[in-house]
Amino acid sequence: MRIAIFENIMTPGGHEVEFDRILVEEFKALGHEVTFYVPQNFSFQFDYQTPVNRLKGDAVTYTNSRGLKKIFAAAKREINRQRWYSQLFDAQKNFDALIIPTSTYRYLRALNHSALKKISVPLIFILHGINPTEAPKFLTAADKLAFNKNIKPVVLTFSDNIFGERRENIFPIYPPTYTARDLKATNHLPLTTDHLTIGFFGQYRREKNLRGLLEVYLKGNYTRRIELQVQGSTMHAEDAEDFEKIIAQYHGVKGLSFLHKGLIGAEWQRAIMNVDALLMPYSAPRYRYHWGGMLFTAIGFGKPVVASNDMNPEVFDLYRVGETFQSGNLDDLARVLETFINDFDKNFPTYEKALRAAGDDFSPKNFARRLEKIMEGSYG
């Protein structure tokens, strides 16, 4: 099958880059041909070793966009989206299926005003979660497109419905784990029995309350030596400034290290492999509805976690891949973190077994096979 991927989101790195890599490499492993379609000014952060076709109309980035600038950028993107849809419709003879890897209900709504809604090959929109506010808009847009069975919205979720609603043309499936694609990863106990290295990684945003975590971490009573490695990439100037203030404030504190840099490919994978566990103590309602990129990185790399209990709770109901604390409760975080660290060796066999089972269930290969069946019309 000739599979086309339309990518129009430019980021400095992170899970969007790795998600496209999952699609490319797993579909190639299944014997398919893969090509990219991207806006004319699109800049890749990773070489996917895949042919690229460029479409007229510039990609729009929201980096450092606020207020009226963000509104203008959104309007410009909407205009260009129609241009891209028109060109993709004209190009459909060159592929057997088309995937838009990071979509929202706006992509579906825009499709209703485009010739692309009459596409004659499978068109997969991947939505990385839907919150309660978005759900009615998403369902309305999907219903308007139900006349064309080739249009297949795919929602990454842990449920078989959208807040109780089911549609024949909507496909809920599990998200994939992120794995070590350039390095050989193994699950293992800490390299030394008295030293544990924990990572707080990913895109830094102020909502993640890093300061609260650091204060909790530094006040803990631990029975072993411990190091916390903090890495963050930033998309907005105010987040970058805030992160630099934190780095300056805690400079030289024993047991803490910082890296303000986006990591991609082998460099990112090595950073994950070089820690024994991962912390994701950030709390926000959206984490209940959108799959956690760092959680699925931890599962893919076999790393136990400490996470807030609003981080994909369905995963923790199925697999004890670590420990959770009450969202937003720093006292409970302190209790859970201290117990997690001091009892790590005792509990690691339980974590390891759960991580292996979750890794199999949510594997990139299984993810690609599910998408393959949806494209072929045999999923369900």
Salt bridges, closest charged atoms under 4 A:
GLU25 OE2 - ARG21 NE 2.64
GLU25 OE1 - ARG181 NH1 2.92
GLU26 OE2 - ARG181 NH2 2.78
GLU78 OE1 - ARG81 NH1 2.59
ASP96 OD1 - ARG2 NH2 3.08
ASP143 OD1 - ARG167 NE 2.71
ASP160 OD1 - ARG166 NH2 3.02
GLU165 OE1 - ARG167 NH1 2.92
ASP182 OD1 - ARG21 NH2 2.65
ASP194 OD2 - ARG225 NE 3.69
GLU207 OE2 - ARG205 NE 3.78
GLU207 OE2 - ARG286 NH2 3.00
GLU238 OE2 - ARG66 NH2 2.86
ASP239 OD1 - ARG206 NE 3.18
GLU241 OE2 - LYS245 NZ 3.79
ASP242 OD1 - ARG211 NH1 3.11
GLU244 OE2 - HIS260 ND1 2.61
GLU267 OE2 - LYS261 NZ 2.78
GLU323 OE2 - ARG320 NH2 2.54
ASP332 OD1 - ARG335 NH2 2.72
ASP345 OD1 - ARG224 NH2 3.46
GLU352 OE2 - ARG356 NH2 3.52
ASP361 OD1 - ARG370 NH2 3.97
GLU372 OE2 - HIS32 NE2 2.66
